[in-house]
Amino acid sequence: MAVRVICFYQPGCMGCMEQTPINREVEKNLAITIEEIDAVKNPQLIRQYGLKVTPTIVILDNEVVRERLEGVVQAEQLEATLKKYL
């Protein structure tokens, strides 16, 4: 099982700035890496993943989208969601 976690953000997004330290905390607690991708610089990914808001966290398992979390997600919820796939 190859789990990949991507957080889409855009510069100047207040929610994205709030999400970043939460992501760092979760990375440390679960010993994982959360990729951060600038949605504005990657319009093809906006279409591919059907992004509507930032931040959006996409959890992929073997490159298949398993979950999508839109808006700011608190550490407890993000960790609980990720633990299902780790």
C-alpha positions in Angstrom: 0.0 0.0 0.0 1.5 3.3 -1.1 -0.1 6.2 0.7 0.5 9.7 -0.6 -0.8 12.8 1.1 -1.0 16.1 -0.8 -2.0 19.5 0.5 -3.0 22.0 -2.2 -2.6 25.6 -1.2 -2.3 29.0 -2.9 -0.2 32.0 -1.8 -2.0 34.5 0.4 -4.7 32.0 1.4 -5.3 32.6 5.2 -6.6 29.1 5.6 -3.6 27.6 3.9 -1.3 29.6 6.3 -3.2 28.2 9.2 -3.0 24.6 7.8 0.8 24.6 7.3 1.8 24.3 11.0 -1.0 21.7 11.5 0.5 19.7 8.7 4.0 19.9 10.2 2.6 18.7 13.6 0.9 15.7 11.9 4.0 14.9 9.9 6.0 14.7 13.1 3.4 12.8 15.1 2.8 10.1 12.3 6.3 10.1 10.8 4.9 10.9 7.3 5.4 13.5 4.6 2.6 15.8 3.4 3.4 17.1 0.0 2.5 20.8 -0.5 1.5 21.8 -4.0 0.7 25.4 -5.2 -2.6 24.9 -6.9 -2.3 28.2 -8.9 1.0 27.0 -10.5 -0.5 23.6 -11.3 -3.9 24.2 -13.0 -3.9 20.7 -14.5 -4.0 19.3 -11.0 -7.0 21.6 -10.1 -8.9 19.8 -12.9 -7.5 16.4 -12.2 -8.5 16.4 -8.5 -11.6 18.7 -8.9 -10.3 21.3 -6.5 -12.8 23.8 -5.4 -11.1 25.4 -2.3 -7.8 25.7 -0.7 -6.5 24.3 1.4 -7.5 20.8 0.2 -5.8 17.7 1.4 -6.0 14.6 -0.8 -5.2 11.2 0.4 -4.2 8.8 -2.3 -3.7 5.0 -1.9 -1.8 3.5 -4.9 -2.6 6.8 -6.7 -6.4 6.4 -6.2 -8.1 9.2 -4.2 -9.4 7.7 -1.0 -10.3 10.9 0.9 -10.5 14.6 0.3 -10.5 17.1 3.2 -11.5 20.7 2.2 -10.7 23.8 4.2 -8.7 23.9 7.4 -8.5 20.5 9.1 -7.4 20.3 12.7 -4.6 18.0 13.7 -6.8 15.5 15.6 -9.1 15.0 12.6 -6.3 14.8 10.1 -4.4 12.2 12.1 -7.5 10.1 12.6 -8.2 10.2 8.9 -4.7 9.3 7.9 -4.4 6.5 10.4 -7.0 4.6 8.4 -4.5 4.4 5.5 -1.1 3.9 7.3 
